[in-house]
Amino acid sequence: MKRTDRLDNIVIRRARIGDDAALVRLLSELGYRCSQGFARSKIRQLSGKASDRIFVAVEKQVVTAFISCHILPMVHQRGFLCRVTAICVLPEWRARGIGKLLMETVEDFARSRDCAKIEITSGKHRKIAHEFYRRAGYHTASARFVKEL
């Protein structure tokens, strides 16, 4: 089976309110616990903005993966920055090219919004994800510092 054959039935689209239960499962795979109401509110909140996206991968009406991204202005450089804040493919759907397809979707979205670059936030413990990003052409560029409020 060729790689493209595995993607023939995958549709990438923007998340909708009815995707909230799937988003809860995907976020829990990443270690983020949330309610269906919380997921629904995030889909609603981010769907209304031109600078934010939650894309989902769907096969046969099953949401198998998602990616979220946000467009931010940069004061120090031309254009904008696209930040990928979360991506997850359900375990039983991994290694089929869905993650790569989601990343390409975000890259196309970023280009359409005049982004100069894309950055991905990823926990230090996500070694497999880091290898995926490197294979997709991304490199480690800086340290990220966080303070919880």
C-alpha positions as CSV (number, residue, x, y, z in Angstrom):
1,M,0.0,0.0,0.0
2,K,1.4,3.4,-1.0
3,R,1.5,6.2,1.6
4,T,-1.0,8.2,-0.3
5,D,-3.5,5.3,-0.4
6,R,-3.6,5.5,3.4
7,L,-4.7,9.2,3.2
8,D,-7.4,8.9,0.4
9,N,-10.3,8.8,2.9
10,I,-8.9,11.5,5.2
11,V,-10.7,14.9,5.2
12,I,-9.1,17.9,6.9
13,R,-11.6,20.5,8.0
14,R,-12.1,23.2,10.7
15,A,-13.4,21.9,14.0
16,R,-17.1,22.2,14.7
17,I,-19.1,22.2,17.9
18,G,-20.0,18.5,17.4
19,D,-16.3,17.6,17.5
20,D,-16.1,18.5,21.2
21,A,-16.2,14.9,22.5
22,A,-13.4,13.9,20.1
23,L,-11.4,16.9,21.2
24,V,-11.7,15.8,24.8
25,R,-10.3,12.4,23.9
26,L,-7.5,13.9,21.9
27,L,-6.5,16.4,24.6
28,S,-6.5,13.6,27.1
29,E,-4.0,11.7,25.0
30,L,-1.7,14.8,25.4
31,G,-2.3,14.7,29.2
32,Y,-4.8,17.6,29.3
33,R,-8.0,16.8,31.2
34,C,-11.0,18.8,30.2
35,S,-14.8,18.5,30.0
36,Q,-16.8,18.4,26.9
37,G,-18.2,21.8,27.8
38,F,-14.7,23.3,28.0
39,A,-13.8,21.8,24.6
40,R,-17.0,23.1,23.1
41,S,-16.3,26.6,24.4
42,K,-12.7,26.5,23.0
43,I,-14.0,25.4,19.6
44,R,-16.6,28.2,19.7
45,Q,-14.1,30.8,20.9
46,L,-11.4,30.0,18.3
47,S,-13.7,29.4,15.4
48,G,-14.8,33.0,15.4
49,K,-11.3,34.4,14.9
50,A,-9.5,34.8,11.6
51,S,-6.2,34.3,13.4
52,D,-6.9,31.0,15.1
53,R,-7.7,27.6,13.8
54,I,-8.5,24.1,15.1
55,F,-8.3,21.7,12.2
56,V,-9.4,18.1,12.6
57,A,-8.7,15.0,10.5
58,V,-11.8,12.9,9.8
59,E,-12.1,9.5,8.2
60,K,-15.6,8.0,7.8
61,Q,-17.1,10.5,10.2
62,V,-14.6,9.7,12.9
63,V,-12.3,12.5,14.1
64,T,-8.9,10.9,14.3
65,A,-6.6,13.8,15.0
66,F,-6.4,17.6,15.5
67,I,-4.0,20.5,15.4
68,S,-4.4,24.0,16.8
69,C,-2.6,27.1,15.6
70,H,-2.6,30.9,16.2
71,I,-1.3,33.7,14.1
72,L,0.6,36.4,16.0
73,P,2.2,39.7,14.9
74,M,5.9,40.1,15.3
75,V,7.5,43.4,16.1
76,H,11.1,42.3,15.2
77,Q,10.5,40.7,11.8
78,R,8.3,41.0,8.7
79,G,5.1,39.2,8.5
80,F,3.5,37.1,11.2
81,L,4.3,34.1,13.3
82,C,2.2,31.0,13.3
83,R,2.3,29.1,16.6
84,V,1.2,25.5,16.7
85,T,0.0,24.9,20.3
86,A,-1.3,21.3,20.1
87,I,-1.4,18.4,17.7
88,C,-2.5,14.8,18.4
89,V,-3.3,11.7,16.4
90,L,-5.2,9.0,18.2
91,P,-2.9,6.0,18.8
92,E,-4.8,3.6,16.5
93,W,-4.4,6.1,13.6
94,R,-0.7,7.0,14.0
95,A,2.0,6.2,11.3
96,R,-0.5,6.8,8.4
97,G,0.6,10.3,7.5
98,I,-2.2,12.1,9.2
99,G,0.1,14.2,11.4
100,K,2.1,15.2,8.3
101,L,-1.1,16.2,6.5
102,L,-2.2,18.3,9.5
103,M,1.2,20.1,9.6
104,E,1.0,20.8,5.8
105,T,-2.5,22.2,6.3
106,V,-1.2,24.6,9.0
107,E,1.7,25.5,6.8
108,D,-0.7,26.4,3.9
109,F,-2.8,28.4,6.4
110,A,0.3,30.3,7.7
111,R,1.4,31.1,4.1
112,S,-2.1,32.5,3.4
113,R,-1.8,34.8,6.4
114,D,1.7,36.2,5.5
115,C,3.6,34.3,8.2
116,A,7.3,34.4,8.0
117,K,7.7,31.3,10.2
118,I,6.0,28.7,12.2
119,E,6.9,27.6,15.7
120,I,5.7,24.6,17.6
121,T,5.5,24.4,21.4
122,S,6.2,20.9,22.7
123,G,7.1,19.6,26.2
124,K,10.6,18.4,26.7
125,H,9.3,14.9,27.5
126,R,7.7,14.4,24.1
127,K,10.8,12.9,22.4
128,I,8.8,11.0,19.7
129,A,6.9,14.3,18.8
130,H,10.3,16.1,18.5
131,E,11.5,13.5,16.0
132,F,8.3,13.9,14.0
133,Y,8.9,17.7,13.9
134,R,12.5,17.3,12.8
135,R,11.4,15.0,10.0
136,A,8.9,17.6,8.9
137,G,11.7,20.2,8.6
138,Y,11.6,22.0,11.9
139,H,14.6,22.6,14.2
140,T,15.2,23.6,17.8
141,A,15.6,27.4,17.7
142,S,15.3,28.8,21.2
143,A,14.3,28.1,24.8
144,R,10.8,28.7,26.0
145,F,10.2,30.1,29.5
146,V,6.8,29.8,31.2
147,K,5.3,31.3,34.4
148,E,2.0,30.0,35.5
149,L,-0.5,32.7,36.6
